[in-house]
Amino acid sequence: MKQPDATRTMELLAQLSHGANFSMGCYCQDESRCHRSILRALLVEHGALLSA
């Protein structure tokens, strides 16, 4: 995530979360062993608003 494009994408998604709902999914059964938990942490780090 140190690449400029990746950082811009995270910042854009974080900003979008302030005015729109969106979701990301995959087929992994356990989020704790999946890329979803990493994406969630990165979005929070960039200021995203997450819903339950």
N, C-alpha and C positions, 0 to 999 in steps of 0.2 A: 504494500500500500504506500510505498515511498515514492512511487512514480507520480508525476504531476497529474496525469489524466485520472489515475485512481483516486487521488485526493480530491480533485474537482468533482468526480462522480459522487463520492461520499458527501461532500459539502452540498451538492445539488439535491441529493436524496434527503439529507437532513433538513434543508430548507423546505422542500416539498412537503415534508411531514407536518409542517406548521399550518398548512392550509388544505391538505388533501390526505385521504386514507389510501394506502396501497399496501400490498403484501408481496412477500417473496416466499417461495416454497421450494421444496424438493421432496424426494422420496425416502430420505433417511428417517428411521423410526425414532431415534434418540437424538434430540437436539444437542445434548451435551457432548456428543461425539460427532458433530456435524458442522459444516461451514456456516450454518445459520447462526450459531452462537457467536462466531467470530464477526459476522456481518452485523449482528445486533450490537455488539460491543463497539464496533467501529462507528456505527451510526450514532450511538449515544455519545461517543467521544467527540463527534462533530456537531452535537447539539440537537439531535433528532428528538421529536416527541413520540414516544412509543405508547401504544395502547395495549391493553391486556389481551 
